[in-house]
Amino acid sequence: MAVVQELSDTPHFKDEDIFSEDAQVATKEEALWDLVFIKLSLLQEYGWHAGLEYLLWFPDALGDAIVNFDWGHLKPHLESLQPGITKMIIEHARNEGEYFATGEEMVEFEP
C-alpha cells in the first residue's frame, strides 16, 4: 500500500545521492525513472501474485507519458489512478479473507 500511496510522489535527490563508477554520469532524471520503474514493477509483481490482471498490465495503461519519459504528464495520471488502485487492493484482500480495518474496527496503537 505504501508503494501505491507514493506512486506519484516526485523523488528529490541531492547531488551526493547520485553515484556512478563508469564514465557515464548518472543524472537525477535517470534516478527518477529508475524509481518509477521499480514502483511499477512492484505493482506488477503484486498483481501477478494476487491475480489482479489490471495491476499485472498496469504500465501498458500509462501510454505515451511513460514511453516518452514525460514525468510532468505521467505524475497527474498516476495521481488520478491511485484511489482506484487502493480500493482494488483492499477489496481484493477482503474478498480473499484478509483483514483491513474499517473505521469502527480501527484501534489506536501507542508503542
C-alpha positions as CSV (number, residue, x, y, z in Angstrom):
1,M,0.0,0.0,0.0
2,A,2.9,2.4,0.7
3,V,4.1,2.0,-2.9
4,V,0.6,2.8,-4.2
5,Q,0.4,5.9,-1.9
6,E,3.8,7.1,-3.1
7,L,3.3,6.2,-6.7
8,S,3.0,9.8,-7.9
9,D,5.5,11.3,-5.4
10,T,8.4,13.1,-7.1
11,P,11.6,11.9,-5.5
12,H,14.1,14.6,-4.7
13,F,17.8,13.8,-4.9
14,K,20.8,15.6,-3.6
15,D,24.0,15.7,-5.7
16,E,25.7,13.3,-3.3
17,D,22.8,10.8,-3.8
18,I,23.8,10.2,-7.4
19,F,26.8,8.0,-7.9
20,S,28.3,6.3,-11.0
21,E,31.5,4.4,-11.3
22,D,31.6,4.4,-15.1
23,A,32.4,7.2,-17.5
24,Q,28.7,7.9,-17.9
25,V,27.4,10.3,-15.3
26,A,24.1,9.3,-13.8
27,T,21.6,12.1,-13.5
28,K,18.7,12.9,-11.2
29,E,16.4,12.4,-14.1
30,E,17.7,8.9,-14.6
31,A,17.3,8.2,-10.9
32,L,13.7,9.4,-11.0
33,W,12.9,7.0,-13.8
34,D,14.7,4.1,-12.0
35,L,12.4,4.7,-9.1
36,V,9.3,5.0,-11.3
37,F,10.0,1.7,-13.0
38,I,10.8,0.0,-9.6
39,K,7.4,1.1,-8.3
40,L,5.6,-0.1,-11.4
41,S,7.5,-3.4,-11.2
42,L,6.3,-3.9,-7.6
43,L,2.7,-3.2,-8.6
44,Q,3.1,-5.8,-11.4
45,E,4.6,-8.3,-9.1
46,Y,1.7,-7.8,-6.6
47,G,-0.8,-8.1,-9.5
48,W,0.8,-11.4,-10.6
49,H,0.7,-12.9,-7.1
50,A,-2.8,-11.6,-6.3
51,G,-4.2,-12.5,-9.7
52,L,-5.2,-8.9,-10.4
53,E,-4.8,-8.5,-14.2
54,Y,-5.2,-4.8,-14.1
55,L,-2.1,-4.4,-11.9
56,L,-0.2,-7.0,-13.9
57,W,-0.6,-4.9,-17.0
58,F,-0.8,-1.5,-15.4
59,P,2.2,0.1,-17.2
60,D,0.6,-0.6,-20.5
61,A,-2.3,1.7,-19.5
62,L,0.1,4.6,-18.9
63,G,0.5,5.3,-22.6
64,D,2.8,7.9,-24.1
65,A,3.8,9.6,-20.8
66,I,5.8,6.5,-19.8
67,V,7.1,5.7,-23.3
68,N,8.3,9.3,-23.7
69,F,9.7,9.6,-20.2
70,D,7.4,12.6,-19.5
71,W,7.1,12.9,-15.7
72,G,5.1,16.1,-15.9
73,H,2.4,14.2,-17.9
74,L,2.7,10.9,-16.0
75,K,2.5,12.3,-12.4
76,P,-1.1,13.6,-12.6
77,H,-2.2,10.5,-14.4
78,L,-0.8,8.3,-11.6
79,E,-2.4,10.6,-9.0
80,S,-5.8,10.1,-10.6
81,L,-5.3,6.3,-10.6
82,Q,-4.1,5.9,-7.0
83,P,-7.5,5.9,-5.3
84,G,-8.9,3.2,-7.6
85,I,-5.8,1.0,-7.2
86,T,-6.0,1.4,-3.4
87,K,-9.7,0.4,-3.5
88,M,-9.0,-2.5,-5.8
89,I,-6.3,-3.9,-3.5
90,I,-8.3,-3.5,-0.3
91,E,-11.5,-5.1,-1.9
92,H,-9.4,-7.9,-3.3
93,A,-7.8,-8.6,0.1
94,R,-11.2,-8.5,1.9
95,N,-12.7,-10.9,-0.7
96,E,-9.8,-13.2,0.0
97,G,-10.5,-13.2,3.7
98,E,-7.6,-10.9,4.6
99,Y,-8.1,-8.2,7.2
100,F,-8.4,-4.5,6.6
101,A,-9.9,-2.5,9.4
102,T,-12.9,-0.3,8.7
103,G,-13.5,2.9,10.6
104,E,-15.2,1.4,13.6
105,E,-12.7,-1.5,13.8
106,M,-9.7,0.7,13.9
107,V,-7.8,0.7,17.2
108,E,-5.3,3.4,18.3
109,F,-1.9,2.0,18.9
110,E,0.7,3.6,21.2
111,P,4.1,1.9,21.5
